[in-house]
């Protein structure tokens, strides 16, 4: 997955385009504030994959008694 970094002001100006970039090109857009990464914009496909992996991890942890 490609990674792009923009500050809040630039991300706000390009928001519509960034949605397309994140969803179609499997690109993560990191949004910075005062030079620090504060948020990320990812497509729904990546989001669903992350949720699925997190659930599987939680289930495996519970099964192992951790």
Buried (B, 14 or more C-beta within 10 A) or exposed (E): EEEBEBBEEEBEEEEEEBEEBBBEEEBBBBBBEEEEEEEEBBBEEBEEEEEEEEEEEEEEEEEEEE
